[in-house]
Amino acid sequence: MFYYYGRKKQIAKHYPVPNYDTIIEPFAGAAAYSLYGDNWKKNVILVEKDEKVSQIWDWFINSATVEEISNLPDLKVGEKSSEFLHIIHAATKMAFHFKTIKVTPVLERNWEISRRVFAENLYKIKHWTIINGDYSEAPNIEATWFIDPPYKGDAGMGYRFSSKLIDYQKLANWADERKGELIFCEGLNGDYLPFKPLLNLKGVAGKVSKEVMFYRTEAKIAKQLSLIEAWNI
């Protein structure tokens, strides 16, 4: 919905289509997976520990109107802003620690694009739910769980609740107890689940980052069992 360092907007198409009527994102961020394609039509539950990010979602879901979004001011190069919604468009994960930021050409362009995205997609999220809290506060119900935490190691640093604050084995154990379908994202240092390669993502200056995924679905197992039972009748 909005610019967020590490969001999955460009690669959302590479992840499995949700098999359940509910999608839960315990590390919501910009919720690019839930917004992708027709996924937004599902019952979407976002859980976000960062209060400032959660407040943005609360505004979009519960009060923002297209008219309000249309009236959001332009950003001009050289200006300064202390609005968090502006700051996170600065294309750096260190933005989560900035109190004010000077508008660069990148920020000006990202903001101009995002305002159009806000207005065009606002209707899609009005039925969504946002929970401000730790991932463990997500309700354990049958759902498609899209788990995209700060990646283990340096790649997950910079966020307000960064990789150094996460017990990854505890997170893995928690994830394994979720009901339904599990789509778990990680990077090069992901070693706490049997991750498999997803793709190599090209970044700035030719830098390549490795994306891996752990996938488990009870929905497909249930479907296979029902087919086997039907064959045996």
C-alpha positions as CSV (number, residue, x, y, z in Angstrom):
1,M,0.0,0.0,0.0
2,F,2.9,2.4,0.9
3,Y,6.6,2.3,0.4
4,Y,8.3,0.1,3.0
5,Y,11.9,-1.1,2.9
6,G,11.9,-4.9,2.2
7,R,8.3,-5.0,0.9
8,K,7.3,-7.8,-1.4
9,K,5.5,-5.7,-4.1
10,Q,7.9,-6.7,-6.9
11,I,8.0,-10.4,-6.1
12,A,4.5,-11.1,-4.7
13,K,3.6,-12.9,-7.9
14,H,6.2,-15.6,-7.1
15,Y,4.5,-16.7,-3.9
16,P,1.7,-19.3,-3.7
17,V,-1.9,-18.2,-4.2
18,P,-3.7,-18.3,-0.8
19,N,-5.8,-21.4,-0.3
20,Y,-7.8,-20.0,2.7
21,D,-10.4,-17.4,3.0
22,T,-8.3,-15.5,5.6
23,I,-4.7,-14.1,5.2
24,I,-2.7,-13.2,8.2
25,E,0.5,-11.2,8.0
26,P,2.2,-11.2,11.5
27,F,4.9,-8.8,10.3
28,A,2.6,-6.6,8.2
29,G,4.9,-3.9,6.9
30,A,3.3,-2.7,3.7
31,A,1.3,-5.9,3.3
32,A,2.2,-6.3,-0.4
33,Y,1.3,-9.9,-0.5
34,S,-2.2,-9.3,0.8
35,L,-2.7,-6.5,-1.7
36,Y,-1.5,-8.4,-4.6
37,G,-3.9,-9.6,-7.3
38,D,-7.2,-10.7,-5.8
39,N,-5.7,-11.5,-2.4
40,W,-7.1,-8.3,-1.0
41,K,-10.6,-9.7,-1.3
42,K,-9.9,-12.2,1.5
43,N,-10.4,-11.6,5.2
44,V,-7.0,-9.9,5.8
45,I,-5.6,-9.6,9.3
46,L,-2.4,-7.5,9.7
47,V,-0.3,-7.7,12.9
48,E,2.4,-4.9,13.2
49,K,4.6,-4.3,16.2
50,D,5.9,-0.9,15.1
51,E,3.3,1.5,16.5
52,K,4.0,4.1,13.8
53,V,3.4,1.7,11.0
54,S,0.3,0.3,12.7
55,Q,-1.1,3.8,13.0
56,I,-0.7,4.3,9.3
57,W,-2.7,1.1,8.6
58,D,-5.3,2.2,11.2
59,W,-5.8,5.5,9.4
60,F,-6.1,3.9,6.0
61,I,-8.5,1.1,7.1
62,N,-10.7,3.0,9.6
63,S,-10.8,6.6,8.7
64,A,-9.0,7.8,5.5
65,T,-11.1,8.9,2.5
66,V,-10.1,9.3,-1.1
67,E,-10.7,13.1,-0.7
68,E,-8.3,13.3,2.2
69,I,-5.7,11.4,0.3
70,S,-6.1,13.7,-2.7
71,N,-5.5,16.7,-0.4
72,L,-2.2,15.3,1.0
73,P,0.4,18.0,0.2
74,D,3.2,17.6,-2.4
75,L,6.7,17.1,-1.2
76,K,9.4,19.3,-2.8
77,V,13.1,18.6,-3.0
78,G,15.0,20.4,-0.2
79,E,12.0,20.6,2.2
80,K,12.1,18.9,5.5
81,S,9.3,16.7,7.0
82,S,8.7,15.0,10.3
83,E,5.7,13.0,9.1
84,F,6.5,9.3,9.4
85,L,4.4,8.4,6.3
86,H,6.8,10.7,4.4
87,I,9.9,9.4,6.1
88,I,9.4,5.8,5.2
89,H,9.3,6.7,1.5
90,A,13.0,7.6,1.7
91,A,14.0,4.2,0.3
92,T,16.2,3.3,3.3
93,K,15.5,1.0,6.3
94,M,17.4,3.5,8.5
95,A,14.4,5.8,7.9
96,F,12.7,4.0,10.8
97,H,15.0,5.9,13.2
98,F,14.7,9.3,11.6
99,K,12.7,12.0,13.3
100,T,12.9,14.4,10.4
101,I,14.1,14.0,6.8
102,K,15.2,16.2,4.0
103,V,13.2,15.6,0.8
104,T,15.4,14.1,-1.9
105,P,14.4,13.5,-5.6
106,V,13.8,9.8,-4.7
107,L,11.5,10.7,-1.8
108,E,9.7,13.2,-3.9
109,R,9.1,10.7,-6.7
110,N,8.1,7.8,-4.3
111,W,5.6,10.1,-2.5
112,E,4.0,11.2,-5.8
113,I,3.6,7.6,-6.9
114,S,2.3,6.4,-3.5
115,R,-0.4,9.1,-3.3
116,R,-1.9,7.7,-6.5
117,V,-1.6,4.1,-5.1
118,F,-3.3,5.2,-1.9
119,A,-6.3,6.6,-3.7
120,E,-6.6,3.8,-6.2
121,N,-6.4,1.0,-3.7
122,L,-8.1,2.4,-0.6
123,Y,-11.4,0.6,-1.3
124,K,-9.6,-2.7,-1.2
125,I,-8.6,-2.6,2.4
126,K,-11.6,-1.1,4.2
127,H,-12.6,-4.6,5.4
128,W,-9.2,-5.5,6.7
129,T,-8.2,-5.7,10.4
130,I,-5.0,-4.2,11.9
131,I,-3.6,-5.4,15.3
132,N,-0.8,-3.4,16.9
133,G,1.3,-6.0,18.6
134,D,3.9,-8.7,18.5
135,Y,3.6,-11.5,16.0
136,S,2.6,-13.9,18.8
137,E,-0.6,-11.9,19.3
138,A,-2.0,-13.1,16.0
139,P,-5.1,-15.4,16.4
140,N,-4.2,-19.0,15.6
141,I,-7.0,-19.8,13.2
142,E,-7.0,-21.6,9.9
143,A,-5.6,-19.2,7.4
144,T,-2.9,-18.5,4.8
145,W,-0.1,-17.2,7.0
146,F,2.3,-14.9,5.1
147,I,5.3,-14.5,7.5
148,D,7.9,-12.0,6.4
149,P,10.0,-11.0,9.4
150,P,13.2,-8.9,9.3
151,Y,15.7,-11.3,7.7
152,K,18.2,-13.0,10.0
153,G,21.6,-11.2,10.0
154,D,22.5,-7.8,8.6
155,A,19.7,-7.8,6.1
156,G,17.2,-7.5,9.0
157,M,19.0,-4.7,10.7
158,G,17.8,-1.1,10.7
159,Y,14.1,-1.6,11.4
160,R,12.8,-0.4,14.7
161,F,12.3,-4.0,15.7
162,S,15.2,-5.5,13.9
163,S,16.7,-9.0,13.5
164,K,18.8,-8.6,16.7
165,L,15.6,-8.6,18.7
166,I,14.2,-11.8,17.2
167,D,14.7,-15.3,18.6
168,Y,14.4,-17.1,15.2
169,Q,14.1,-20.6,16.6
170,K,11.3,-19.4,18.8
171,L,9.7,-17.8,15.7
172,A,10.1,-21.1,13.8
173,N,8.5,-23.1,16.5
174,W,5.6,-20.6,16.7
175,A,5.1,-20.7,12.9
176,D,5.0,-24.5,12.9
177,E,2.0,-24.4,15.2
178,R,0.0,-22.2,12.9
179,K,-3.2,-23.7,11.5
180,G,-3.6,-23.8,7.7
181,E,-1.1,-22.7,5.1
182,L,2.4,-21.3,5.9
183,I,4.4,-19.1,3.5
184,F,7.6,-18.1,5.3
185,C,10.0,-15.6,3.7
186,E,13.7,-15.4,4.4
187,G,17.1,-14.4,2.9
188,L,20.6,-15.8,2.6
189,N,21.0,-16.5,6.3
190,G,17.8,-18.3,6.9
191,D,18.8,-21.6,8.5
192,Y,16.1,-22.2,11.2
193,L,13.5,-23.8,8.8
194,P,14.0,-26.0,5.7
195,F,13.9,-23.0,3.3
196,K,14.1,-23.6,-0.4
197,P,15.4,-21.1,-3.1
198,L,12.7,-18.8,-4.5
199,L,14.7,-16.4,-6.6
200,N,17.7,-14.1,-6.8
201,L,16.6,-10.5,-6.6
202,K,18.6,-7.8,-8.4
203,G,19.0,-4.6,-6.5
204,V,20.8,-1.3,-6.9
205,A,24.4,-1.3,-8.3
206,G,24.0,-4.8,-9.5
207,K,23.7,-6.2,-6.0
208,V,21.9,-9.6,-5.8
209,S,19.9,-10.8,-2.8
210,K,18.8,-14.4,-2.4
211,E,15.2,-14.9,-1.5
212,V,14.2,-18.3,0.0
213,M,10.9,-19.6,1.2
214,F,9.4,-22.3,3.5
215,Y,6.0,-23.5,2.4
216,R,3.5,-25.8,4.1
217,T,-0.2,-26.2,3.4
218,E,-2.8,-28.4,5.1
219,A,-5.3,-27.4,2.4
220,K,-3.5,-29.3,-0.3
221,I,-3.0,-32.3,2.0
222,A,-6.7,-32.3,2.8
223,K,-7.6,-32.1,-0.9
224,Q,-5.3,-35.0,-1.7
225,L,-6.9,-37.1,1.1
226,S,-10.4,-36.4,-0.1
227,L,-9.4,-37.4,-3.6
228,I,-7.9,-40.6,-2.3
229,E,-11.1,-41.4,-0.4
230,A,-13.2,-40.7,-3.5
231,W,-11.0,-43.1,-5.5
232,N,-11.5,-45.8,-2.9
233,I,-15.3,-45.6,-2.9
